[in-house]
């Protein structure tokens, strides 16, 4: 069972920018057609940073977010957002 604090935040724990930058050091996209899917995108900041660092255009970045307010914020940062929705439901 999830802790109460986690339930109150709907399990929202954003990825720190430094962690995204570290991941980018190890990710090497193969080919020109690369897509990014963030199944729990929050406000879309991590996926956007990842896309920017890897040279992936916004039209090829997808996000799914459970919370409607975070989903609205994500639409400002990502190309395609489905919210409110669960990844399992999509």
Backbone as CSV, one residue per row, in Angstrom:
resi,resn,N_x,N_y,N_z,CA_x,CA_y,CA_z,C_x,C_y,C_z
1,UNK,0.836,-1.183,0.000,0.000,0.000,0.000,0.883,1.250,0.000
2,UNK,0.496,2.212,-0.786,1.270,3.451,-0.891,1.151,4.281,0.382
3,UNK,2.205,5.039,0.654,2.160,5.935,1.803,1.185,7.064,1.532
4,UNK,0.678,7.699,2.583,-0.305,8.766,2.427,0.251,9.940,1.631
5,UNK,1.518,10.281,1.851,2.110,11.396,1.108,2.142,11.100,-0.385
6,UNK,2.436,9.853,-0.726,2.455,9.458,-2.133,1.059,9.507,-2.731
7,UNK,0.082,9.077,-1.981,-1.308,9.121,-2.461,-1.765,10.559,-2.684
8,UNK,-1.380,11.448,-1.802,-1.784,12.847,-1.922,-1.190,13.487,-3.171
9,UNK,-0.017,13.043,-3.562,0.632,13.590,-4.752,0.307,12.768,-5.997
10,UNK,-0.571,11.775,-5.881,-0.885,10.849,-6.980,0.393,10.188,-7.487
11,UNK,1.319,9.904,-6.593,2.567,9.252,-6.966,3.497,10.121,-7.787
12,UNK,3.357,11.443,-7.697,4.143,12.371,-8.503,5.469,12.685,-7.836
13,UNK,6.542,12.197,-8.433,7.895,12.457,-7.963,8.730,12.795,-9.201
14,UNK,8.836,14.084,-9.550,9.524,14.462,-10.788,11.005,14.091,-10.792
15,UNK,11.483,13.757,-11.972,12.888,13.401,-12.160,13.735,14.668,-12.131
16,UNK,14.766,14.703,-11.306,15.630,15.884,-11.262,16.350,16.104,-12.605
17,UNK,16.497,17.355,-13.035,17.178,17.635,-14.305,18.568,17.011,-14.406
18,UNK,19.292,16.967,-13.314,20.639,16.382,-13.347,20.596,14.898,-13.710
19,UNK,19.554,14.213,-13.297,19.416,12.790,-13.618,19.116,12.617,-15.103
20,UNK,18.285,13.492,-15.659,17.997,13.447,-17.094,19.277,13.698,-17.880
21,UNK,20.048,14.681,-17.463,21.312,14.981,-18.141,22.268,13.794,-18.086
22,UNK,22.307,13.118,-16.959,23.158,11.941,-16.817,22.690,10.829,-17.748
23,UNK,21.401,10.608,-17.825,20.863,9.583,-18.722,21.208,9.886,-20.174
24,UNK,21.200,11.149,-20.547,21.505,11.549,-21.924,22.934,11.194,-22.314
25,UNK,23.814,11.109,-21.336,25.197,10.740,-21.632,25.302,9.294,-22.120
26,UNK,24.318,8.459,-21.745,24.362,7.046,-22.086,23.419,6.675,-23.224
27,UNK,22.474,7.531,-23.543,21.519,7.249,-24.606,22.055,7.743,-25.940
28,UNK,22.134,6.867,-26.880,22.613,7.200,-28.219,21.564,6.713,-29.219
29,UNK,20.661,7.604,-29.660,19.617,7.196,-30.597,20.212,6.638,-31.896
30,UNK,19.643,5.542,-32.346,20.072,4.927,-33.602,19.128,5.368,-34.709
31,UNK,19.653,5.993,-35.719,18.824,6.424,-36.835,18.225,7.790,-36.597
32,UNK,17.457,8.232,-37.570,16.876,9.575,-37.524,15.478,9.598,-36.942
33,UNK,14.755,8.492,-37.011,13.379,8.464,-36.516,13.366,7.932,-35.090
34,UNK,13.378,8.833,-34.152,13.370,8.470,-32.739,12.154,9.101,-32.089
35,UNK,11.447,8.321,-31.288,10.306,8.818,-30.519,10.599,8.643,-29.042
36,UNK,9.977,9.481,-28.245,10.068,9.356,-26.795,8.655,9.237,-26.261
37,UNK,8.424,8.263,-25.377,7.141,8.103,-24.706,7.389,8.103,-23.212
38,UNK,6.783,9.046,-22.525,6.868,9.108,-21.068,5.504,8.693,-20.531
39,UNK,5.393,7.491,-19.957,4.091,6.971,-19.530,3.514,7.631,-18.283
40,UNK,4.309,8.428,-17.607,3.856,9.154,-16.423,4.590,10.488,-16.444
41,UNK,4.207,11.361,-17.387,5.031,12.517,-17.757,4.986,13.694,-16.797
42,UNK,4.066,13.689,-15.853,4.001,14.830,-14.934,3.772,16.108,-15.709
43,UNK,4.630,17.094,-15.543,4.511,18.362,-16.263,5.281,18.345,-17.584
44,UNK,5.887,17.218,-17.903,6.571,17.063,-19.178,7.977,17.618,-19.232
45,UNK,8.495,18.068,-18.109,9.811,18.713,-18.109,10.945,17.732,-18.379
46,UNK,10.878,16.550,-17.800,11.957,15.575,-18.008,11.974,15.093,-19.453
47,UNK,10.813,14.766,-20.003,10.751,14.297,-21.388,11.196,15.391,-22.349
48,UNK,10.837,16.626,-22.072,11.250,17.743,-22.924,12.763,17.933,-22.877
49,UNK,13.330,17.847,-21.686,14.786,18.000,-21.537,15.508,16.865,-22.262
50,UNK,14.981,15.668,-22.127,15.550,14.513,-22.808,15.499,14.710,-24.323
51,UNK,14.344,15.133,-24.822,14.180,15.359,-26.262,15.126,16.442,-26.764
52,UNK,15.232,17.524,-26.026,16.121,18.613,-26.427,17.578,18.148,-26.489
53,UNK,18.001,17.400,-25.483,19.386,16.923,-25.431,19.700,15.903,-26.518
54,UNK,18.682,15.125,-26.935,18.904,14.086,-27.937,18.528,14.530,-29.345
55,UNK,17.998,15.740,-29.474,17.626,16.241,-30.788,16.359,15.636,-31.354
56,UNK,15.439,15.242,-30.485,14.164,14.665,-30.918,13.144,15.800,-31.046
57,UNK,12.496,15.942,-32.203,11.542,17.036,-32.382,10.297,16.859,-31.503
58,UNK,9.667,17.962,-31.077,8.481,17.881,-30.213,7.360,17.010,-30.784
59,UNK,7.242,16.949,-32.092,6.185,16.135,-32.693,6.385,14.642,-32.463
60,UNK,7.568,14.251,-32.017,7.872,12.836,-31.775,7.988,12.514,-30.287
61,UNK,7.488,13.423,-29.446,7.527,13.216,-27.995,6.092,13.059,-27.494
62,UNK,5.847,11.971,-26.783,4.504,11.640,-26.311,4.504,11.488,-24.794
63,UNK,3.421,11.903,-24.164,3.301,11.776,-22.721,1.891,11.371,-22.319
64,UNK,1.811,10.656,-21.226,0.543,10.270,-20.613,0.617,10.724,-19.165
65,UNK,-0.427,11.390,-18.690,-0.428,11.883,-17.302,-1.782,11.650,-16.657
66,UNK,-1.748,11.159,-15.436,-2.952,10.849,-14.678,-3.663,12.099,-14.166
67,UNK,-2.893,13.083,-13.729,-3.457,14.288,-13.131,-3.761,15.334,-14.207
68,UNK,-4.965,15.874,-14.175,-5.382,16.814,-15.226,-4.579,18.116,-15.209
69,UNK,-4.270,18.644,-14.048,-3.509,19.901,-13.980,-2.082,19.720,-14.480
70,UNK,-1.442,18.633,-14.079,-0.100,18.362,-14.586,-0.159,18.073,-16.086
71,UNK,-1.225,17.455,-16.519,-1.406,17.197,-17.946,-1.508,18.482,-18.745
72,UNK,-2.199,19.456,-18.200,-2.290,20.763,-18.875,-0.914,21.413,-18.983
73,UNK,-0.147,21.323,-17.920,1.202,21.888,-17.946,2.072,21.133,-18.952
74,UNK,1.885,19.827,-19.035,2.687,19.014,-19.950,2.422,19.372,-21.402
75,UNK,1.200,19.785,-21.730,0.893,20.134,-23.113,1.687,21.354,-23.576
76,UNK,2.165,22.161,-22.641,3.005,23.309,-22.998,4.445,22.890,-23.308
77,UNK,4.853,21.703,-22.815,6.238,21.271,-22.964,6.437,20.137,-23.960
78,UNK,5.390,19.368,-24.206,5.522,18.194,-25.061,4.652,18.320,-26.301
79,UNK,4.992,17.554,-27.308,4.237,17.588,-28.549,2.860,16.973,-28.440
80,UNK,2.748,15.862,-27.764,1.495,15.110,-27.707,1.282,14.577,-26.296
81,UNK,0.182,14.990,-25.664,-0.092,14.569,-24.293,-1.515,14.031,-24.203
82,UNK,-1.665,12.908,-23.543,-2.979,12.341,-23.257,-3.189,12.471,-21.755
83,UNK,-4.151,13.337,-21.366,-4.416,13.562,-19.938,-5.831,14.082,-19.759
84,UNK,-6.495,13.718,-18.719,-6.083,12.753,-17.716,-6.284,11.331,-18.234
85,UNK,-5.280,10.544,-18.060,-5.329,9.138,-18.492,-4.259,8.360,-17.745
86,UNK,-4.469,7.075,-17.633,-3.444,6.220,-17.055,-2.749,5.495,-18.208
87,UNK,-1.492,5.190,-18.007,-0.765,4.490,-19.052,-1.414,3.145,-19.338
88,UNK,-1.863,2.457,-18.280,-2.521,1.167,-18.487,-3.802,1.318,-19.301
89,UNK,-4.477,2.442,-19.125,-5.729,2.670,-19.847,-5.547,3.040,-21.305
90,UNK,-4.333,3.398,-21.672,-4.097,3.775,-23.057,-3.683,2.587,-23.869
